[in-house]
Amino acid sequence: MAKLTSKGRNQIAGKNFALPGRRYPIEDASHARNALSRVSQNGTPAEKAAVRSKVHAKYPGVGEKQHPIAKEVTRRLNAKDKS
């Protein structure tokens, strides 16, 4: 994940945050995964539900549990693409 500076954070549109008050940026899939992790550690049940809802609406596959075989196929395909 790219480092997000305060200047960069201020340039993100308000719609790209999962919660009001510009909390939990979700402008890309990497930040969306990070938002899910952070809210699971520190959020209230209501915040967790709201962040999950926003992330899954914007990035349907992010944070979904994946079958182990599908996970392995994805890993191999990604490795193949890199070579």
DSSP file (Angstrom, degrees, kcal/mol; ACC not computed):
  #  RESIDUE AA STRUCTURE BP1 BP2  ACC     N-H-->O    O-->H-N    N-H-->O    O-->H-N    TCO  KAPPA ALPHA  PHI   PSI    X-CA   Y-CA   Z-CA
    1    1 A M              0   0    0      0, 0.0     2,-0.1     0, 0.0     3,-0.1   0.000 360.0 360.0 360.0 136.7    0.0    0.0    0.0
    2    2 A A        -     0   0    0      1,-0.1     2,-0.2     0, 0.0     0, 0.0  -0.426 360.0-102.0 -70.7 145.3    1.3    3.4   -0.9
    3    3 A K        -     0   0    0     -2,-0.1     2,-0.7     1,-0.1    -1,-0.1  -0.509  32.8-143.2 -69.9 133.2    2.0    5.7    2.0
    4    4 A L        -     0   0    0     -2,-0.2     2,-0.1    -3,-0.1    -1,-0.1  -0.879  15.1-161.6-104.6 111.8   -0.8    8.3    2.4
    5    5 A T     >  -     0   0    0     -2,-0.7     4,-2.7     1,-0.1     5,-0.2  -0.388  33.2-108.3 -84.3 167.4    0.5   11.7    3.5
    6    6 A S  H  > S+     0   0    0      2,-0.2     4,-2.0     1,-0.2     5,-0.1   0.873 121.8  52.0 -65.2 -35.4   -1.8   14.4    5.0
    7    7 A K  H  > S+     0   0    0      2,-0.2     4,-0.9     1,-0.2    -1,-0.2   0.928 112.0  45.6 -65.0 -44.6   -1.6   16.4    1.8
    8    8 A G  H >4 S+     0   0    0      1,-0.2     3,-0.6     2,-0.2     4,-0.5   0.896 111.2  52.7 -64.3 -40.9   -2.6   13.3   -0.2
    9    9 A R  H >< S+     0   0    0     -4,-2.7     3,-1.1     1,-0.2    -1,-0.2   0.883 105.7  54.5 -62.7 -38.9   -5.4   12.5    2.3
   10   10 A N  H 3< S+     0   0    0     -4,-2.0    -1,-0.2     1,-0.2    -2,-0.2   0.727 104.3  56.1 -68.1 -21.0   -6.8   16.0    1.9
   11   11 A Q  T << S+     0   0    0     -4,-0.9     2,-0.3    -3,-0.6    -1,-0.2   0.549  83.4 103.2 -88.4  -7.9   -7.0   15.6   -1.8
   12   12 A I  S <  S-     0   0    0     -3,-1.1     5,-0.0    -4,-0.5    -3,-0.0  -0.588  81.0-112.1 -76.4 133.7   -9.2   12.4   -1.6
   13   13 A A    >   -     0   0    0     -2,-0.3     3,-2.0     1,-0.1    -1,-0.1  -0.321  22.4-118.2 -63.5 147.0  -12.8   13.1   -2.4
   14   14 A G  G >  S+     0   0    0      1,-0.3     3,-1.2     2,-0.1    -1,-0.1   0.786 111.6  64.9 -58.0 -30.6  -15.2   12.7    0.5
   15   15 A K  G 3  S+     0   0    0      1,-0.3    -1,-0.3     7,-0.0    -2,-0.1   0.657  90.5  68.3 -69.0 -13.7  -17.1    9.9   -1.2
   16   16 A N  G <  S+     0   0    0     -3,-2.0    10,-3.6     9,-0.0     2,-0.4   0.113  84.0  86.1 -94.5  21.7  -13.9    7.8   -1.0
   17   17 A F  E <  S-A   25   0A   0     -3,-1.2     7,-0.2     8,-0.3     5,-0.1  -0.952  70.7-143.9-117.8 142.7  -14.1    7.5    2.8
   18   18 A A  E    S+     0   0A   0      6,-2.7     6,-0.2     5,-0.6    36,-0.1   0.817  82.2  32.7 -76.7 -30.4  -16.1    4.8    4.5
   19   19 A L  E  > S-A   23   0A   0      4,-2.1     4,-1.5     5,-0.2     3,-0.4  -0.898  91.7 -94.4-126.7 155.3  -17.3    6.8    7.4
   20   20 A P  T  4 S+     0   0    0      0, 0.0     3,-0.2     0, 0.0    -1,-0.1  -0.181 105.9  51.5 -59.0 159.8  -18.2   10.5    8.0
   21   21 A G  T  4 S-     0   0    0      1,-0.2    -7,-0.0    -4,-0.1     0, 0.0   0.665 129.5 -79.5  81.7  16.3  -15.4   12.7    9.3
   22   22 A R  T  4 S+     0   0    0     -3,-0.4     2,-0.4     1,-0.2    -1,-0.2   0.896  84.3 158.2  56.9  44.8  -13.1   11.4    6.5
   23   23 A R  E  <  +A   19   0A   0     -4,-1.5    -4,-2.1    -3,-0.2    -5,-0.6  -0.794  49.6  13.1-101.8 145.0  -12.4    8.2    8.4
   24   24 A Y  E    S-     0   0A   0     -2,-0.4    -6,-2.7    -7,-0.2    -1,-0.2   0.993  78.7-138.1  59.0  78.6  -11.2    5.0    6.7
   25   25 A P  E     +A   17   0A   0      0, 0.0    -8,-0.3     0, 0.0    10,-0.3  -0.400  25.7 176.9 -64.5 138.3  -10.1    6.0    3.2
   26   26 A I        +     0   0    0    -10,-3.6    -9,-0.1    -2,-0.1     6,-0.1  -0.185  31.2 132.3-133.2  40.4  -11.2    3.5    0.5
   27   27 A E  S    S+     0   0    0    -11,-0.2     2,-0.3     4,-0.0    -1,-0.1   0.712  78.4  16.7 -72.2 -18.6  -10.0    5.2   -2.7
   28   28 A D  S  > S-     0   0    0    -12,-0.1     4,-2.2    -3,-0.1     5,-0.2  -0.928  88.7 -99.0-143.7 171.3   -8.4    1.9   -3.9
   29   29 A A  H  > S+     0   0    0     -2,-0.3     4,-2.4     1,-0.2     5,-0.2   0.855 119.5  55.3 -62.0 -36.0   -8.6   -1.8   -3.1
   30   30 A S  H  > S+     0   0    0      1,-0.2     4,-1.9     2,-0.2    -1,-0.2   0.931 110.9  43.4 -63.0 -46.2   -5.5   -1.7   -1.0
   31   31 A H  H  > S+     0   0    0      2,-0.2     4,-2.5     1,-0.2    -1,-0.2   0.834 110.8  56.9 -69.1 -31.1   -6.8    1.1    1.3
   32   32 A A  H  X S+     0   0    0     -4,-2.2     4,-2.1     2,-0.2    -2,-0.2   0.926 107.4  47.4 -64.9 -43.9  -10.2   -0.7    1.4
   33   33 A R  H  X S+     0   0    0     -4,-2.4     4,-2.0     1,-0.2    -2,-0.2   0.903 112.6  50.3 -61.8 -40.1   -8.6   -3.9    2.7
   34   34 A N  H  X S+     0   0    0     -4,-1.9     4,-2.8     1,-0.2    -2,-0.2   0.892 107.1  53.7 -65.4 -39.4   -6.7   -1.7    5.3
   35   35 A A  H  X S+     0   0    0     -4,-2.5     4,-2.6   -10,-0.3     5,-0.3   0.908 107.9  50.8 -62.2 -41.2  -10.0    0.0    6.3
   36   36 A L  H  X S+     0   0    0     -4,-2.1     4,-1.6     1,-0.2    -1,-0.2   0.907 112.3  47.2 -62.3 -40.7  -11.6   -3.4    7.0
   37   37 A S  H  X S+     0   0    0     -4,-2.0     4,-1.2     2,-0.2    -2,-0.2   0.938 113.9  46.1 -65.4 -46.9   -8.6   -4.4    9.1
   38   38 A R  H  X S+     0   0    0     -4,-2.8     4,-2.3     1,-0.2     3,-0.4   0.912 112.7  48.6 -65.6 -42.9   -8.5   -1.2   11.1
   39   39 A V  H  X S+     0   0    0     -4,-2.6     4,-2.4     1,-0.2    -1,-0.2   0.845 107.1  56.7 -69.1 -30.3  -12.2   -1.1   11.8
   40   40 A S  H  < S+     0   0    0     -4,-1.6    -1,-0.2    -5,-0.3    -2,-0.2   0.812 113.2  42.1 -68.2 -26.9  -12.2   -4.7   12.9
   41   41 A Q  H  < S+     0   0    0     -4,-1.2    -2,-0.2    -3,-0.4    -1,-0.2   0.865 135.4  10.8 -81.9 -39.6   -9.5   -3.8   15.5
   42   42 A N  H  < S+     0   0    0     -4,-2.3    -3,-0.2    -5,-0.1    -2,-0.2   0.526  98.7 102.9-123.1  -9.1  -11.0   -0.5   16.8
   43   43 A G     <  -     0   0    0     -4,-2.4    -4,-0.0    -5,-0.3     0, 0.0  -0.364  65.0-117.0 -86.9 159.8  -14.5    0.0   15.5
   44   44 A T     >  -     0   0    0     -2,-0.1     4,-2.7     1,-0.1     5,-0.2  -0.403  40.8-100.3 -77.3 165.2  -17.9   -0.3   17.1
   45   45 A P  H  > S+     0   0    0      0, 0.0     4,-2.1     0, 0.0     5,-0.2   0.882 126.1  50.8 -55.9 -37.9  -20.3   -2.9   15.7
   46   46 A A  H  > S+     0   0    0      2,-0.2     4,-2.2     1,-0.2     5,-0.2   0.910 111.0  47.7 -66.7 -42.0  -22.1   -0.2   13.8
   47   47 A E  H  > S+     0   0    0      2,-0.2     4,-2.8     1,-0.2     5,-0.3   0.904 110.1  53.0 -65.1 -41.0  -18.9    1.2   12.4
   48   48 A K  H  X S+     0   0    0     -4,-2.7     4,-2.5     1,-0.2    -2,-0.2   0.925 110.9  46.5 -59.5 -45.2  -17.8   -2.3   11.3
   49   49 A A  H  X S+     0   0    0     -4,-2.1     4,-2.3    -5,-0.2    -1,-0.2   0.900 113.3  48.8 -64.9 -41.3  -21.1   -2.9    9.5
   50   50 A A  H  X S+     0   0    0     -4,-2.2     4,-2.4     2,-0.2    -2,-0.2   0.921 113.2  45.8 -66.2 -44.5  -20.9    0.5    7.8
   51   51 A V  H  X S+     0   0    0     -4,-2.8     4,-2.9     2,-0.2     5,-0.3   0.933 113.2  50.0 -65.5 -45.4  -17.3    0.1    6.6
   52   52 A R  H  X S+     0   0    0     -4,-2.5     4,-2.7    -5,-0.3     5,-0.2   0.925 111.5  49.7 -56.9 -44.6  -18.0   -3.5    5.4
   53   53 A S  H  X S+     0   0    0     -4,-2.3     4,-1.7    -5,-0.2    -2,-0.2   0.928 113.5  44.2 -61.2 -47.6  -21.0   -2.2    3.5
   54   54 A K  H  X S+     0   0    0     -4,-2.4     4,-1.9     2,-0.2     5,-0.2   0.917 115.3  48.0 -64.4 -44.5  -19.2    0.6    1.8
   55   55 A V  H  X S+     0   0    0     -4,-2.9     4,-3.4     1,-0.2     7,-0.2   0.931 113.2  46.8 -64.2 -45.8  -16.1   -1.5    0.9
   56   56 A H  H  < S+     0   0    0     -4,-2.7    -1,-0.2    -5,-0.3    -2,-0.2   0.796 110.6  53.4 -70.0 -27.2  -18.2   -4.3   -0.5
   57   57 A A  H  < S+     0   0    0     -4,-1.7    -1,-0.2    -5,-0.2    -2,-0.2   0.887 119.6  33.5 -70.1 -38.6  -20.3   -1.9   -2.5
   58   58 A K  H  < S+     0   0    0     -4,-1.9    -2,-0.2     1,-0.3    -3,-0.2   0.856 135.4  23.6 -86.0 -37.3  -17.3   -0.3   -4.1
   59   59 A Y  S >< S-     0   0    0     -4,-3.4     3,-1.3    -5,-0.2    -1,-0.3  -0.790  70.0-171.9-130.6  86.5  -15.0   -3.4   -4.3
   60   60 A P  T 3  S+     0   0    0      0, 0.0    -1,-0.1     0, 0.0    -4,-0.1   0.785  83.1  44.9 -55.5 -33.5  -17.3   -6.6   -4.3
   61   61 A G  T >  S+     0   0    0      2,-0.1     3,-1.1     3,-0.0     2,-0.3   0.640  87.1 105.0 -87.7 -12.8  -14.4   -9.1   -4.0
   62   62 A V  T <  S+     0   0    0     -3,-1.3    -3,-0.1     1,-0.2     3,-0.1  -0.514  91.8   4.6 -75.0 129.0  -12.4   -7.3   -1.2
   63   63 A G  T 3  S+     0   0    0      1,-0.3     2,-0.3    -2,-0.3    -1,-0.2   0.405  93.1 133.0  83.6  -2.7  -12.7   -8.9    2.2
   64   64 A E    <   -     0   0    0     -3,-1.1    -1,-0.3     1,-0.1     2,-0.2  -0.609  63.6-112.4 -80.2 140.2  -14.8  -11.8    1.1
   65   65 A K        -     0   0    0     -2,-0.3     2,-0.4    -3,-0.1    -1,-0.1  -0.533  35.5-151.5 -71.5 138.0  -13.7  -15.2    2.3
   66   66 A Q        -     0   0    0     -2,-0.2     5,-0.0     2,-0.0    -1,-0.0  -0.899  19.5-106.5-117.1 141.3  -12.5  -17.3   -0.5
   67   67 A H     >  -     0   0    0     -2,-0.4     4,-2.4     1,-0.1     5,-0.2  -0.375  34.6-119.0 -60.0 140.4  -12.5  -21.1   -0.8
   68   68 A P  H  > S+     0   0    0      0, 0.0     4,-2.0     0, 0.0     5,-0.1   0.836 113.3  50.2 -55.2 -36.5   -8.9  -22.4   -0.3
   69   69 A I  H  > S+     0   0    0      2,-0.2     4,-2.4     1,-0.2     5,-0.2   0.921 111.1  48.1 -69.4 -42.3   -8.8  -23.9   -3.9
   70   70 A A  H  > S+     0   0    0      1,-0.2     4,-2.4     2,-0.2    -1,-0.2   0.879 110.2  53.5 -63.3 -36.9   -9.9  -20.7   -5.4
   71   71 A K  H  X S+     0   0    0     -4,-2.4     4,-2.3     2,-0.2    -1,-0.2   0.907 109.6  47.4 -63.2 -42.3   -7.3  -18.8   -3.4
   72   72 A E  H  X S+     0   0    0     -4,-2.0     4,-2.5     2,-0.2    -2,-0.2   0.896 110.8  51.2 -67.1 -40.8   -4.6  -21.2   -4.7
   73   73 A V  H  X S+     0   0    0     -4,-2.4     4,-2.5     2,-0.2    -2,-0.2   0.929 111.1  48.4 -62.0 -44.8   -5.8  -20.8   -8.3
   74   74 A T  H  X S+     0   0    0     -4,-2.4     4,-2.4     1,-0.2    -2,-0.2   0.916 110.8  51.0 -60.8 -43.9   -5.7  -17.0   -7.9
   75   75 A R  H  X S+     0   0    0     -4,-2.3     4,-2.1     1,-0.2    -2,-0.2   0.919 112.1  46.6 -60.4 -44.2   -2.2  -17.1   -6.4
   76   76 A R  H  X S+     0   0    0     -4,-2.5     4,-2.3     2,-0.2    -1,-0.2   0.892 111.6  50.6 -67.4 -39.5   -0.9  -19.3   -9.3
   77   77 A L  H  X S+     0   0    0     -4,-2.5     4,-2.2     2,-0.2    -1,-0.2   0.907 111.1  48.8 -64.3 -41.0   -2.5  -17.1  -11.9
   78   78 A N  H  X S+     0   0    0     -4,-2.4     4,-1.4     2,-0.2    -2,-0.2   0.890 111.6  49.4 -65.2 -38.6   -0.9  -14.0  -10.3
   79   79 A A  H  X S+     0   0    0     -4,-2.1     4,-1.0     1,-0.2    -2,-0.2   0.886 110.4  51.1 -65.5 -39.1    2.5  -15.7  -10.2
   80   80 A K  H >< S+     0   0    0     -4,-2.3     3,-0.5     1,-0.2    -2,-0.2   0.889 106.9  53.6 -65.9 -39.7    2.1  -16.7  -13.8
   81   81 A D  H 3< S+     0   0    0     -4,-2.2    -1,-0.2     1,-0.2    -2,-0.2   0.836 106.3  53.4 -63.5 -33.9    1.3  -13.1  -14.9
   82   82 A K  H 3<        0   0    0     -4,-1.4    -1,-0.2     1,-0.2    -2,-0.2   0.728 360.0 360.0 -75.2 -22.7    4.4  -11.8  -13.2
   83   83 A S    <<        0   0    0     -4,-1.0    -1,-0.2    -3,-0.5    -2,-0.2   0.466 360.0 360.0 -91.4 360.0    6.8  -14.2  -15.0
